[in-house]
């Protein structure tokens, strides 16, 4: 069951082991309650479990399957409430205090999302999933596993590359190269904790052709090797 053009639906759901590929005209937010789920989109495959939350924009084709028993809190959001048409891929969040509060409110009011809490919840979720980010930064978030150059980013904003680097530093506090590097390493951290992929596989998934380059960059950014990070965090 999914949301129609008017209704916001909030309910607990379980998912099957068989892969299921589909898209829908509403956005969807998934909060893991038990177990995990494999989700695959144009950005590749990722595991959703425990402290991760994912937003699937409207009309985004995606596949998912679950390897074991699972339960998710799922919110179907018609564009009447949250319009995600400008998002070209999923958006992933780490569960912080505000997301935890949203989940608790939803759990206490499952299937009653049309009640007095609806305006409050929608306002919070709109803020959380806001698409008001610069196009070149969104491009980094969506295409971080692909080769990205300063020239290509500057062209997205219609800036000269030299000016773009200064502009980018004003907006983020980092150069484009450092921002991309940090973003890739953050995604790698998630994969190290949540999957059993090899170090080389994870490096390729986040944009590094050579395992040695990935390991060296990870050590520089975090102070530990990918293998050590996995051992410490698991």
C-alpha positions in Angstrom: 0.0 0.0 0.0 1.2 3.5 -0.8 0.2 7.1 -0.5 -2.3 8.5 -3.0 -2.1 12.1 -4.2 -3.5 13.4 -0.8 -2.7 11.0 2.0 0.3 10.7 4.1 0.8 7.1 5.3 2.9 6.0 8.3 3.1 2.3 9.2 5.3 -0.6 10.1 6.3 -2.8 7.2 8.4 -5.9 6.6 10.1 -6.7 3.3 10.7 -9.9 1.3 13.9 -11.7 0.4 13.2 -11.5 -3.3 14.4 -8.3 -5.0 11.6 -6.0 -6.0 12.1 -3.1 -8.4 9.6 -0.3 -8.6 9.1 3.5 -8.4 6.2 5.6 -7.0 4.8 9.1 -7.3 5.4 9.9 -3.7 8.6 10.3 -1.6 9.3 7.7 1.1 11.3 7.8 4.3 12.4 4.5 5.9 13.5 4.1 9.5 15.0 0.7 10.4 13.4 -0.9 13.5 14.8 -4.4 13.2 17.1 -6.1 10.7 18.4 -4.5 7.6 17.6 -4.0 3.9 19.6 -3.8 0.7 18.6 -0.9 -1.4 19.9 -0.4 -5.0 19.5 2.8 -7.1 21.4 4.6 -9.8 24.0 5.3 -7.2 24.6 1.7 -6.5 23.8 -0.6 -3.6 23.7 0.2 0.1 22.6 -1.4 3.3 20.0 0.3 5.5 20.1 -0.7 9.1 20.2 0.5 12.7 21.2 4.2 12.8 20.7 4.9 9.1 17.6 6.6 7.5 17.0 6.9 3.8 14.8 9.3 1.8 13.7 7.9 -1.6 12.5 10.8 -3.8 9.3 10.6 -5.9 9.7 8.7 -9.2 13.1 7.2 -8.3 13.5 3.7 -9.6 14.9 1.4 -6.8 15.2 -2.2 -5.8 15.3 -3.7 -2.4 15.4 -7.0 -0.6 16.0 -8.3 2.9 18.2 -11.2 3.9 16.6 -11.9 7.3 13.7 -10.9 9.5 13.1 -7.1 9.3 10.8 -4.4 10.3 10.8 -0.7 9.1 8.8 2.3 10.0 7.8 3.7 6.6 6.4 7.2 5.8 4.9 7.7 2.4 4.9 11.4 1.6 2.9 12.8 -1.4 4.3 15.8 -3.0 1.4 17.8 -1.5 3.4 17.7 1.7 7.1 17.3 0.6 8.1 17.8 -3.0 11.3 16.0 -3.9 11.2 16.4 -7.7 14.5 18.2 -7.7 16.3 15.3 -6.1 17.9 12.9 -8.6 18.9 10.2 -6.1 18.3 8.9 -2.6 19.4 10.9 0.4 20.8 9.2 3.4 20.9 10.5 7.0 22.5 9.4 10.2 20.0 9.2 13.1 20.7 12.2 15.3 18.5 13.5 18.2 16.0 15.3 16.0 15.6 12.3 13.7 15.2 10.1 16.8 12.4 12.5 18.1 10.6 12.3 14.7 10.7 8.5 14.7 9.3 8.4 18.2 6.5 10.7 17.4 5.7 8.6 14.3 5.8 5.3 16.2 3.4 6.7 18.8 1.0 7.8 16.1 1.3 5.1 13.4 -1.6 5.2 10.9 -2.7 8.5 12.5 -0.5 10.8 10.5 -3.5 12.9 9.5 -4.1 13.9 13.1 -3.0 17.1 14.9 0.7 16.1 14.6 0.7 16.2 10.8 1.6 19.9 10.3 4.4 19.6 12.9 5.9 16.5 11.4 5.7 17.7 7.9 7.4 21.0 8.8 10.3 19.1 10.5 10.7 16.6 7.7 10.6 19.4 5.1 13.5 21.0 6.9 15.4 17.7 7.1 15.0 16.8 3.4 15.3 20.3 2.1 16.6 20.4 -1.5 17.9 24.0 -1.1 21.6 23.1 -1.7 23.8 24.4 -4.4 23.7 22.3 -7.6 27.5 21.5 -7.7 27.4 20.3 -4.1 24.4 18.2 -4.8 26.3 16.8 -7.8 29.1 15.8 -5.4 26.6 14.0 -3.1 25.0 12.2 -6.0 28.1 11.3 -8.2 30.9 11.0 -5.6 31.8 7.6 -6.8 32.6 9.0 -10.3 35.5 11.1 -11.4 34.8 14.8 -10.5 36.9 17.8 -11.5 36.9 21.4 -10.3 36.2 22.4 -13.9 33.1 20.3 -14.1 31.8 21.6 -10.8 32.5 25.2 -11.8 30.6 24.8 -15.0 27.6 23.6 -13.1 27.5 26.9 -11.2 28.6 28.9 -14.4 31.7 30.1 -12.6 35.4 30.4 -13.7 37.3 27.5 -11.9 39.5 29.9 -9.9 36.6 31.9 -8.7 34.6 28.7 -8.0 37.3 27.4 -5.6 37.1 30.6 -3.5 33.3 30.6 -3.7 33.2 26.9 -2.6 35.4 27.6 0.4 33.1 30.4 1.5 30.1 28.1 1.3 31.6 25.0 2.9 34.8 25.9 4.7 36.7 23.5 2.4 38.2 23.3 -1.1 36.2 21.2 -3.6 39.0 18.5 -3.5 38.9 18.2 0.3 35.1 18.3 0.5 34.9 15.4 -2.1 37.6 13.5 -0.3 35.9 13.9 3.1 32.5 12.9 1.6 33.9 9.8 0.1 35.6 8.8 3.3 32.3 9.3 5.3 30.5 7.0 2.8 33.4 4.5 3.1 33.0 4.5 6.9 29.4 3.4 6.5 30.3 0.6 4.2 33.1 -0.6 6.5 30.6 -0.9 9.4 27.6 -2.1 7.5 28.9 -4.5 4.9 31.4 -7.3 4.5 32.8 -5.9 1.3 36.6 -6.0 0.9 38.7 -2.9 1.4 39.3 -2.8 -2.4 35.6 -3.1 -3.2 34.7 -0.3 -0.8 37.4 1.9 -2.3 36.0 1.4 -5.7 32.4 2.1 -4.6 33.4 5.4 -3.2 35.5 6.5 -6.2 39.0 5.2 -5.8 40.4 3.1 -8.6 43.3 1.8 -6.6 43.0 0.2 -3.1 46.4 1.7 -2.1 45.1 5.2 -2.9 41.9 4.6 -0.9 43.8 3.2 2.1 46.3 6.1 2.1 43.5 8.7 1.9 41.5 7.0 4.6 44.5 7.0 6.9 45.2 10.7 6.2 41.6 11.7 6.9 40.8 9.5 9.9 44.2 8.7 11.4 43.5 4.9 11.1 43.5 2.4 8.3 40.2 1.1 6.8 40.9 -2.3 8.4 41.5 -0.8 11.8 38.5 1.4 11.6 36.3 -1.7 10.8 37.7 -3.6 13.7 37.2 -0.7 16.1 33.7 0.2 15.1 32.2 -3.3 14.8 
